[in-house]
């Protein structure tokens, strides 16, 4: 039973690493193309500025009114930060470091103990997945050139 559990955990980790590796290869291809990055940035700004996302809040808000509002918009700030770094020839490590810094600042450091970290991380992951799904949906429904 213990071996099966360890094997299952190992397989899940291996799948995540393989998925991340494949995603990194795809992103490098996109990031090395001036035209693809330009179209992607344009499409992202278009669906956000035209209000096609099914999420509340303003992604381009530079200052948050209070800490509680910031807590509610962590995933929006992360997306905004990633979009601001998205330029032709951006190294994928820059994007990963940005996300890592945001997670450290907004998820890991504010957590006082292991249980709170699990809750905050789980909440962030759920909201982050919801946001990315909303972005993908908006790009698809608006026939964005970058989505193909």
N, C-alpha and C positions, 0 to 999 in steps of 0.2 A: 504493500500500500504506500509506504514512504517512498520507495523507488519510483512508483508510478507518478506520484505527486511531483517529485523532483524532475522527472523526465518531462512532464507536462509544462512545468515552469520553464525548463530549458528550451523546449520547442517554442513556447510563446516568445521568449527573449530573442531567439534566433529569427523568428518571423519578423519581429519588430525591427531588428537590425537589418534584415534583408529589405524590408519595406523602406526603411530610412535610406539605405544605400541606393535603391532604385529611384527613390524620390530625389535624392541628391544628384544623381546622374541626369535625370530629366531637367531639374532646375538649372544645372550647369549649362545644358544645351540652350535653354531659354535665356538665361542671363548673358550668354555669349553672343546673343543676336540682338543688335540694336533695334531692329524693326519689331521683333517679338516683345521686347521690354516696353517699347514705346506704345504699342497697341495694348498690352496688358495694363499699363498705368492709365492710359486713356479710358479703357473700358471700366476699370475699377473706380476711377473718379466719376465716370458717367453714372454708373448704377448707384453710387453713394450720393452724389450731389442731386440726382433726380429723385431720390427717395424711394428707390425700388427695393431696398432691404427691409425685411420684416422685423427690424430691431429698433428699439427706441434709442434716442441719444444722437449726438452730433460727433461723428468720427474726427472731425477736424478742429474740435474745440481745443485750444492750446492751454488754457488755464481752467482748472476745475474749481468750482465754487467752494467746495468743502471736502474734507477727507472721506465722508460717507459717500458722496457722489463719485469720488475717485474709485472707491471700493466697488461700486456698482458698474463702473465702466472700465475695469481692468482689461478685459478682452478687446474693447474698442481702442484703448490706448495702444495695446500691443499691435493690433492691425495697423493703426495709424503710423506707429514707429516703423514697422516693416515696410509700409508703402513709401515712407519718406526716404528710406534707404534703397529702394528699388530703382536702380539706374542701370544702363547698359554696362556690362562688365563688372557688376558688383560680385564680389566673391561670396559664395554661399556661406562661408564662415562668418562673414560680417552679419548676415541675417540671423544665423544661429546664435551668435554672441548677443545680438540685440534681444532675441527671445529669451535667452538664458538670463540676461541681466534683468529683464522685466519680471521673469518668474522669481528670481532671487529677491527682488525688491518688493513685489506685490503678493507673493504667495508664501515663499519660504521664510523670510525674515519676520514678517508679522505674526507668524504662528508661534505660540508659546510652548506647545508640546506636540508630541507625535500624533495624538488624536485630533487636535485642531488642524495640524498640517494635512492630515488625510481629508478632513472635511473641506478645508479651503481649496486644496488641490483638486478634489473631486468636483467641487462647485465650478472652479475655473475651467476644468476640462469639459464639463457639460456645456457651459456658456460659450467656450471657444469653439467647440464642435457645432453648436447651434449657429454661431455667427458665420463660420466657414460654409456651412450648409446653405445659409441664407445668401451668401455672396455667390456661391455656385449656382443656386437657383435663379438669382437675379441675372447673372451672366447668361445662363441658358435661355431663360424666357425672353431676354432682350436680344437674342441672337448675336451676342458679342463675338467679334472676330477672334479674340484671344482665347475663347473657351474651347475651340476646336484643337 
